Amino acid sequence: MSDPIGNLRHCYTPLIAYIADTPEQSLMACTSPKASPVSTAIYKQFRDGICHPPRTAAETLHIIKMMCAKSPPTDLINFLKVAKVHQLNGVFELFWRDYLRSDPSKFLLPEVLHHFHRLFFNHNLQWCVAVVGSEELDYRFTLIWTPVGYRSFAGGVLKLKQVTSCDHRTIQCYIIGIVAGAVPPDFLL
């Protein structure tokens, strides 16, 4: 790049943030789909409530170096077997490997639709269904008066076929008012 005087300078941009959905994050971190791209947890440990250590770049690159020593990447079948043992996907030249201080556990950020909105829809809303009941919850959604610019749910929310991120957000805005009075106060908090 040229500086203010016009001299050409080498500029190295840091990799600070990369927003991607979970499958793409797994590719970026070189992990298998059944391993966390940002921690050392594997799928059997995802719900154990333990805060697992971060999956560091140094650790991943060290494992890849060991894998290449055991089986060269040109021997694809054996290399993939070795990668599977280490919960990696078999990519051995990561684009971020030469970036200074780059670490997937730090630069991979949650993608809003899948990590927040879908999480709410798949878990929190289902908890509300379990406590309030599906028919009652849908009925309460049909009663909501919708101001201009907001989505109405005349048929309820549990039978929706295509749910957009706007729908997710709107349901999240309404849910406290919907379940209030039908759930215990501790649940509401």
Disulfide bonds with the S-S distance in Angstrom:
none
